């Protein structure tokens, strides 16, 4: 009987603690970028291999916005000796209404060593095996797009041999 009472008290405490937990932010899908990239320029350094990956074009689309990725941007990467990759991409989106948005997207990518070897060799790997997350910021003077400059976003990424797919989620 004492054990049942103890279990009941612990269960009530857990339920009570869960009810007092703050509500976490909600992630709302904003849009998806599908960008094409050229082969990387590779620069060996003492910090690791630096890669500059030119962005050659692409598209983006979401519930309230769509357009193209302009050529001329790049993804600046630092690949550490263990395969951990720091990413910092800069590129421009142009909506179907002609509005332009400058994007800076900073984050990281890592996976088990055998997956990183294939990924860095330009091979197709299962995106589920790779942790690829970024946090973007946006700059634009378009009044309709100010919501992008006044919110936080989190992205999930998928790297393919000739491109990248980035899904943008607004933190609510």
C-alpha positions in Angstrom: 0.0 0.0 0.0 2.8 2.4 0.9 4.5 1.8 -2.5 1.2 2.6 -4.4 0.8 5.8 -2.4 4.4 6.8 -3.2 3.9 6.1 -6.9 0.6 8.1 -6.8 2.4 11.1 -5.1 5.3 11.0 -7.6 2.9 10.8 -10.6 0.9 13.8 -9.3 4.2 15.7 -8.8 5.3 14.9 -12.4 1.9 16.0 -13.8 2.0 19.1 -11.7 5.5 20.0 -12.9 4.5 19.4 -16.5 1.5 21.7 -16.1 3.8 24.5 -14.8 6.3 24.3 -17.6 6.4 27.3 -19.9 5.1 26.8 -23.4 7.9 26.5 -25.9 8.0 28.6 -29.0 6.2 27.3 -32.1 8.0 26.9 -35.4 6.0 27.9 -38.4 7.1 26.9 -42.0 7.9 30.1 -43.9 9.5 29.0 -47.1 11.9 26.5 -48.8 15.0 27.5 -50.8 16.3 25.1 -53.4 19.7 26.5 -54.6 22.1 25.3 -57.2 25.8 25.5 -56.4 29.1 25.2 -58.3 32.0 23.0 -57.2 33.8 24.5 -54.2 37.1 26.3 -54.2 39.2 24.6 -51.5 41.7 26.4 -49.4 43.8 24.4 -46.8 44.4 26.3 -43.6 45.7 25.6 -40.1 42.1 25.8 -38.9 40.9 23.3 -41.4 39.8 23.3 -45.0 38.0 26.4 -46.1 35.6 26.0 -48.9 33.9 28.8 -50.9 30.8 27.3 -52.6 29.4 29.7 -55.3 25.6 29.9 -55.4 24.6 29.8 -59.1 20.8 30.2 -58.8 17.7 28.5 -57.6 14.1 29.1 -56.4 12.2 29.6 -53.2 8.6 29.2 -52.2 6.3 29.3 -49.2 2.7 30.1 -48.3 3.1 33.9 -48.8 6.3 34.3 -50.8 8.1 32.9 -53.8 10.7 33.8 -56.3 14.3 33.0 -57.4 17.7 32.8 -55.8 20.0 35.1 -57.7 23.4 33.9 -58.8 26.4 35.5 -57.2 26.1 34.4 -53.5 28.3 31.9 -51.8 28.5 29.5 -48.9 31.7 30.0 -46.9 32.6 26.8 -45.0 35.3 25.8 -42.5 35.6 22.0 -42.3 37.4 20.9 -39.2 39.7 17.9 -39.2 36.9 15.8 -37.5 34.4 16.8 -40.3 32.4 19.3 -38.2 31.5 22.1 -40.6 30.8 25.7 -39.8 28.7 27.4 -42.6 28.1 31.0 -43.4 26.1 31.7 -46.6 25.4 35.0 -48.2 22.9 35.3 -51.1 20.0 37.3 -52.5 16.4 36.2 -52.9 14.2 38.0 -55.5 10.5 37.6 -55.1 8.1 37.2 -58.1 7.2 40.9 -57.4 10.8 42.0 -57.9 11.5 42.6 -54.1 15.0 41.7 -53.1 16.1 40.2 -49.8 19.7 39.9 -48.7 20.2 36.7 -46.6 23.0 35.8 -44.2 22.6 32.2 -43.0 25.0 30.9 -40.3 25.1 27.4 -38.8 26.6 24.0 -38.7 26.7 20.6 -40.3 27.9 17.3 -38.9 27.4 13.6 -39.2 29.2 10.3 -38.5 32.7 10.2 -40.0 31.8 7.9 -42.9 28.9 10.1 -43.9 31.0 13.2 -43.8 33.6 11.6 -46.1 31.0 10.9 -48.7 29.3 14.3 -48.3 32.6 16.2 -48.7 33.4 14.1 -51.7 30.3 15.4 -53.4 28.3 12.1 -53.1 24.6 11.8 -52.4 23.9 10.9 -48.8 20.7 10.4 -46.8 19.8 13.8 -45.4 18.5 12.1 -42.3 22.0 11.1 -41.3 23.3 14.7 -41.3 22.6 17.4 -38.7 22.4 20.6 -40.7 20.9 23.6 -38.9 21.3 27.3 -39.5 19.9 30.6 -38.3 19.3 33.3 -40.9 18.9 37.0 -40.9 17.3 39.1 -43.6 17.7 42.6 -45.0 15.2 44.3 -47.3 13.5 47.6 -47.7 10.3 46.0 -49.1 7.4 47.0 -46.8 5.6 43.7 -47.4 8.6 41.7 -46.3 9.4 43.5 -43.0 8.1 40.4 -41.1 11.3 38.6 -42.2 13.5 41.3 -40.6 11.6 41.3 -37.4 11.5 37.7 -36.4 13.9 34.9 -35.6 14.1 31.9 -37.9 15.6 28.4 -37.7 16.5 26.3 -40.8 17.0 22.7 -41.6 19.3 21.9 -44.5 20.0 19.1 -46.9 23.1 19.0 -49.1 23.0 17.3 -52.5 25.9 16.9 -55.0 24.8 20.0 -57.1 22.7 22.0 -54.6 21.2 22.5 -51.2 17.6 22.6 -49.9 17.0 24.9 -46.9 13.6 25.0 -45.1 13.0 28.2 -43.1 10.9 28.2 -40.0 9.8 31.3 -38.2 9.9 31.2 -34.4 6.6 32.2 -33.1 
